[in-house]
Amino acid sequence: MHHVILGHQKDLHATYMLDAMRKKGLNAHLLQSSDFPRCIQLAYSPTDDFGHLLLSDGNKLAFNEITSVYWRNFCGVSDEAHRENFGTAEYISARDSMACLRSWFNVSGNTLWANSWQAYEHHKEKPWQLLKAKRQGLNVPRTLVTNDLDEILNWYTTLEKSIFKPVTGGSHTEILCAEHFESARITDALTKSPITVQEYIEGTNIRTFVIGDHVFSAELRSDCVDFREDKNMGVIPIETPKDVVLQAISVMKALHMNWTAIDWRRDKHGVYYFLEANPSPMFYGFEAQTGIPITDHLISLLAKGKSGFSQEKNMHLVTA
């Protein structure tokens, strides 16, 4: 049986997981999607129900022999850069290549995806992710996605304190202040892209890793608005409240994930507010600082595949 790591050959977590899985005796392979179709071959028959990948290293992997896929990052396809040239041969080639890859992504069979194409799509559409979290009963800070300056100003004056950030998430989170409305740059910026305006929750950043039904949390102690910019941030393991354990697993499943890292803000009353769930979180540094064996739990999940994950879901929740 085979295990595939979907990622870039220069990505630390992709190569780290490849090495770690091989050290555990697993037959793991790195698949860089941008090598398709130039250096990778794929065959799939929806009528005869068979398919295989022929990797650039010569290994041939039948779809039904792939126990798991660890989705670290997606690099597009060989002709991805030409997709904007509508109607050209390059555009059609890239579109056909993507359709072929997505067919494999969606023909799960006995393969456990950690995580799936659906999870990847939910991650890219952050407003949709927040709506799903709210529908699961999680607390979500008041949020607006817009390029309407008047609406932004209205929220700024209504909320006691607010932040703004890219719609797709990531870094560059800032406190929204009066100076932002005094510059003509904001009008120009909003013609290029909408932004997310969100209620700022005074409190502490919490990161929760969910791996199957195993849940681990830590405080991210930082005075920065965006803790990712704080090189001196402290990471302290904490016990995850039982209601947060259930919420974390619930939203993970609603977002089509089998593992994730969830970011929360915990207010002064101990209430947790959901910010986002990442389908391909970095964890190497977190593991080193907390001692939480994320690598071992993740490899165990991947090694067992879909059948092992189904059995684990019926077990008691394990937290730390």
Secondary structure as GFF3:
##gff-version 3
##sequence-region A 1 320
A	DSSP	beta_strand	2	6	.	.	.	ID=ss1
A	DSSP	alpha_helix	12	23	.	.	.	ID=ss2
A	DSSP	beta_strand	28	31	.	.	.	ID=ss3
A	DSSP	three_ten_helix	33	35	.	.	.	ID=ss4
A	DSSP	beta_strand	41	45	.	.	.	ID=ss5
A	DSSP	beta_strand	50	54	.	.	.	ID=ss6
A	DSSP	beta_strand	60	62	.	.	.	ID=ss7
A	DSSP	three_ten_helix	63	65	.	.	.	ID=ss8
A	DSSP	beta_strand	66	71	.	.	.	ID=ss9
A	DSSP	three_ten_helix	80	82	.	.	.	ID=ss10
A	DSSP	alpha_helix	89	106	.	.	.	ID=ss11
A	DSSP	beta_strand	112	114	.	.	.	ID=ss12
A	DSSP	alpha_helix	117	124	.	.	.	ID=ss13
A	DSSP	alpha_helix	126	135	.	.	.	ID=ss14
A	DSSP	beta_strand	143	146	.	.	.	ID=ss15
A	DSSP	alpha_helix	149	158	.	.	.	ID=ss16
A	DSSP	beta_strand	162	165	.	.	.	ID=ss17
A	DSSP	beta_strand	174	175	.	.	.	ID=ss18
A	DSSP	three_ten_helix	178	181	.	.	.	ID=ss19
A	DSSP	alpha_helix	185	192	.	.	.	ID=ss20
A	DSSP	beta_strand	195	199	.	.	.	ID=ss21
A	DSSP	beta_strand	204	211	.	.	.	ID=ss22
A	DSSP	beta_strand	214	221	.	.	.	ID=ss23
A	DSSP	three_ten_helix	227	229	.	.	.	ID=ss24
A	DSSP	beta_strand	234	238	.	.	.	ID=ss25
A	DSSP	alpha_helix	242	254	.	.	.	ID=ss26
A	DSSP	beta_strand	259	266	.	.	.	ID=ss27
A	DSSP	beta_strand	272	278	.	.	.	ID=ss28
A	DSSP	alpha_helix	284	290	.	.	.	ID=ss29
A	DSSP	alpha_helix	294	312	.	.	.	ID=ss30
A	DSSP	beta_strand	318	319	.	.	.	ID=ss31
###
